[in-house]
Amino acid sequence: MAKLMCWQCQRDLSEEPRPISRQAVCQGCFAPIRCCYMCRSFDVSHRSTCQEDRADPPLEKTNANFCDFFRPGQPVRRVAQSRDQSDASAALSALFDEAPAVTDLEGDRTDDGSDDLDQKLKDLFGDD
């Protein structure tokens, strides 16, 4: 049998009886095994994420499904990709950390009660 790894935790699933049933889950993380991420036809670069033209891919790729075209293979999604996503999120937030924060309208009031934003609008449009 080919070595089969869980898409969620990378546990070895080669001992899983074939054909893989819809109820089969990884004993390490309890993620469904018969899902799009575990199929050879799953391809994130493909328009519908499934290379099988006759398949009707489910919306939720991590859920177990009844696809007639399911063929177990090496998972496309790996735990490392989740780490890459968090790295990308950190880089994105670092990029916008120096951007001016949105201020509260009430926080822009001066001590005498006049609204700073109203004054800026009046100055901008010349409305006195």
Buried (B, 14 or more C-beta within 10 A) or exposed (E): EEEBBBBBEBBEBEEBEEEBEEEBBBEEEEBBBBBBBBBBBBBEEEEEBBBBEEBEBBEEBBEBBEBEBBEBEEBBBBBEEEEEEEEEEEEEEEEEEEEEEEEEEEEBBEEEEEEEEEEEEEEEEEEE
